[in-house]
Amino acid sequence: MEKLTLICLACLWYAPLLAQSKNNPDSLAYQLQRNKINLMLDQRHQKFGQYSESLKKHTGIFGLQTKKDIRRSNDILMDITKTDEAIFEQIKILLNYRTYQQQQAQVQTTRVQDNSLGYMNTINRLRDQADKLKQDAQAAQKEQESTNRMHFIVFALMLGSILILLFRKRHVTA
């Protein structure tokens, strides 16, 4: 009957966790481990209650405890000790889960920071390149304007020279 009750309690505890498993499997393992430890603690509590009852039993003559009563109490106490050791092992596993989760969070934080720094460096490099391209474009535009002025001046001088030569030739032939 107690085992059936414990199984039902375990199912009730695990059902909400299974719904959350889609989000983060590590936290699911952590929650399952916590529930396992809680079940073990409940079992220990029940065993301690049995131990307390066995200490109160006095089946001997004149209401004294018999060797059988004492052995039964000792057996229950040994079972409690084994349960305690199992609980300690499970707590160690739980702490290892927690440590692993913390390490994963630190690794993820480091990755995000590295990515952010990389993005910032890339953005700064691209901004510098854009500024340099703007400066190069402005310098090329100034050079083009200078070249255009020079061409205009040369064209104007050539046109002026041709007109002067034609005008002189007309005065000389006339």
Secondary structure, DSSP 4 states (H G I P E B T S, - for coil): -HHHHHHHHHHHHHHHHHHHTTT-HHHHHHHHHHHHHHHHHHHHHHHHHHHHHHHH---SGGGPPPHHHHHHHHHHHHHHHHHHHHHHHHHHHHHHHHHHHHHHHHHHHHHHHHHHHHHHHHHHHHHHHHHHHHHHHHHHHHHHHHHHHHHHHHHHHHHHHHHHHHHHHHHHH-
